[in-house]
Amino acid sequence: RLGRSMGLFPVIGLLLGLALVVSNWVLTPLIPRAVLDCLLLLLLILATGALHLDGVADMIDGLAASRDRETSLRIMKDSRVGAMGVVGLVMLLLLKYLCLFHVPLEQKNAALLMMPTAGRWCQVFLSRCSTYIRSEGGTGSVFVDHVGNGELWRASLTILLAALVLFSFKGLLLAALLLLFAALLKHYFDRRLGGVTGDVLGATTEIIEVFSLLLILVLY
């Protein structure tokens, strides 16, 4: 059931984005945009329990500390956070904030909807197309080992329709570039680690969210 639920992950992203849009609409008359955009990102972090940000710190620590696969995986599983993980986490949040702040106002609601949707679609893509690599299992293995083509197709159709509705024909280019970047991430993780872990899935969610905002800045 958990594996099949992944087909709805982008829908959950849309619901999270809708909560951000409503919050943006309510608070815009009351708070300067620079402060409001920070609060919107904080709201998203609270809604997801910072789960994916934890994956960012763990993944960066593991990948930066060693070129050896087994050592990297051992470090990623360590609950402690190193200097590289902290720096990577801070820079990712800073980049996400600056990208959101500079999105044109007329595209801001669309960006708030697309950002969490794209991040959760990438989870489905990597789960279906990659291998879970921890032999002892883990939370991520429950999803990766049981997601199928049907879930990937439903998730992909959701993000494609969302991109078309939100960005018209530019949405097709946006979706294509997201797919290309996700495929490049998959290739990197396959080559570097041999597949994915729960930390990798969480981290790529954040990475794709930032990348989607960067694409919107480039396109508009």
C-alpha positions in Angstrom: 0.0 0.0 0.0 2.9 2.4 0.7 4.4 1.7 -2.7 1.1 2.3 -4.5 0.6 5.5 -2.5 3.5 7.0 -4.4 1.3 7.6 -7.4 -0.4 10.3 -5.3 2.8 12.0 -4.1 2.6 14.9 -6.6 -1.0 15.4 -5.6 0.2 15.8 -2.0 2.7 18.3 -3.3 -0.1 20.3 -5.0 -2.0 20.3 -1.7 1.1 21.6 0.1 1.4 24.2 -2.6 -2.2 25.2 -2.2 -1.7 25.8 1.5 1.3 28.0 0.6 -0.8 30.0 -1.9 -3.6 30.5 0.6 -1.1 31.7 3.2 0.5 34.0 0.7 -2.9 35.5 -0.2 -3.8 36.0 3.5 -0.5 37.5 4.6 0.5 39.6 1.6 -1.3 42.7 2.8 0.2 42.4 6.2 3.9 41.5 5.8 6.7 42.7 3.5 7.4 40.1 0.8 11.0 39.4 2.0 9.7 38.3 5.4 6.6 36.6 3.9 8.7 34.4 1.6 10.8 33.3 4.5 7.6 32.4 6.5 6.2 30.5 3.5 9.3 28.3 3.4 9.2 27.8 7.2 5.5 26.7 6.8 6.6 24.1 4.2 9.4 22.9 6.6 6.9 22.6 9.4 4.4 20.8 7.3 6.9 18.1 6.2 8.7 17.9 9.6 12.0 18.9 8.1 12.3 15.2 7.0 13.8 16.0 3.6 16.2 18.6 5.0 17.6 15.9 7.3 18.3 13.9 4.2 20.1 16.8 2.6 22.5 17.1 5.5 23.1 13.4 5.8 23.6 12.9 2.0 26.1 15.8 1.7 28.1 14.6 4.7 28.3 11.2 3.2 29.2 12.2 -0.3 31.7 14.9 0.7 33.5 12.8 3.3 34.6 9.9 1.2 34.7 8.5 -2.3 34.3 5.0 -1.0 30.7 3.8 -1.3 30.5 1.9 1.9 32.1 4.7 4.0 29.7 7.2 2.4 26.7 5.0 3.3 27.9 4.6 6.9 28.4 8.3 7.3 24.9 9.0 5.9 23.4 6.7 8.4 25.1 8.5 11.3 22.7 10.8 13.2 25.4 13.4 13.7 25.7 16.2 11.2 29.1 17.4 10.0 30.3 20.7 8.8 29.7 20.0 5.2 26.2 18.9 5.9 25.5 22.2 7.8 27.0 24.3 5.0 25.1 22.4 2.3 21.8 22.7 4.2 22.3 26.5 4.9 23.2 27.2 1.2 20.2 25.1 -0.1 17.8 27.0 2.1 19.4 30.4 1.2 19.2 29.5 -2.5 15.6 28.4 -2.2 14.6 31.6 -0.4 16.4 33.9 -2.9 14.8 32.1 -5.8 11.3 32.4 -4.4 11.8 36.0 -3.5 12.8 36.9 -7.1 10.1 35.0 -8.8 7.8 37.6 -10.6 4.7 38.3 -8.6 2.4 37.2 -11.4 4.1 33.7 -11.3 4.5 33.4 -7.6 1.3 31.3 -6.9 2.2 29.0 -9.8 5.7 28.6 -8.4 4.4 27.8 -4.9 2.2 25.1 -6.4 4.9 23.6 -8.8 7.8 23.6 -6.3 6.5 20.9 -3.9 4.8 19.0 -6.7 8.1 18.6 -8.7 10.0 17.6 -5.6 7.6 14.7 -4.8 7.4 13.6 -8.4 11.2 13.1 -8.3 10.8 10.8 -5.4 8.5 8.6 -7.4 10.9 8.7 -10.4 13.9 7.7 -8.5 12.1 5.1 -6.5 10.9 3.4 -9.7 14.0 3.7 -11.7 16.7 3.1 -9.1 17.6 0.3 -6.7 17.5 0.6 -2.9 21.0 -0.1 -1.8 21.0 -0.7 2.0 21.0 -4.5 2.5 19.7 -4.1 6.0 16.6 -2.3 4.7 15.1 1.0 5.8 12.1 3.3 5.6 12.9 4.1 1.9 13.0 0.4 0.9 9.3 0.0 1.7 8.5 2.5 -1.1 11.3 1.7 -3.6 10.7 -2.0 -3.5 7.0 -1.8 -4.1 6.4 1.2 -6.4 5.5 0.2 -10.0 5.1 1.7 -13.5 1.5 2.6 -12.8 2.5 4.8 -9.9 5.2 6.5 -12.0 2.8 7.1 -14.9 0.1 8.6 -12.6 2.7 10.8 -10.9 4.2 12.0 -14.2 0.7 12.7 -15.6 -0.1 14.8 -12.6 3.0 17.0 -12.8 2.7 17.3 -16.6 -0.9 18.5 -16.3 0.0 20.9 -13.5 2.8 22.3 -15.5 0.5 22.9 -18.5 -2.2 24.5 -16.4 0.2 26.7 -14.4 2.6 27.7 -17.1 0.9 27.0 -20.4 3.2 25.8 -23.2 6.3 26.9 -21.2 5.2 24.2 -18.8 6.1 21.5 -21.3 9.7 22.8 -21.4 9.7 23.1 -17.6 8.5 19.4 -17.3 11.1 18.3 -19.8 13.9 20.0 -18.1 12.8 18.6 -14.7 12.8 15.1 -16.2 16.3 15.6 -17.7 17.7 16.9 -14.4 16.1 14.0 -12.5 17.6 11.5 -14.9 21.0 13.2 -14.4 20.6 12.8 -10.6 19.7 9.2 -11.1 22.8 8.6 -13.2 25.0 10.3 -10.6 23.6 8.3 -7.6 23.8 5.0 -9.5 27.4 5.7 -10.4 28.4 7.1 -7.0 26.4 4.9 -4.6 24.9 2.2 -6.8 21.4 3.4 -6.2 19.3 5.4 -3.6 18.6 5.4 0.1 15.9 7.2 2.1 18.3 10.1 2.6 18.9 10.4 -1.1 15.2 10.5 -1.9 14.6 13.2 0.7 17.6 15.2 -0.4 16.6 15.1 -4.1 13.1 16.4 -3.2 14.7 19.5 -1.8 17.1 19.8 -4.8 14.3 19.5 -7.3 12.3 22.1 -5.5 15.1 24.5 -5.8 15.8 23.6 -9.4 12.1 24.1 -10.3 12.3 27.7 -8.9 15.5 28.3 -10.8 13.8 27.2 -14.0 10.8 29.5 -13.4 13.3 32.4 -12.9 15.0 31.5 -16.2 11.7 31.1 -18.1 10.2 34.3 -16.8 
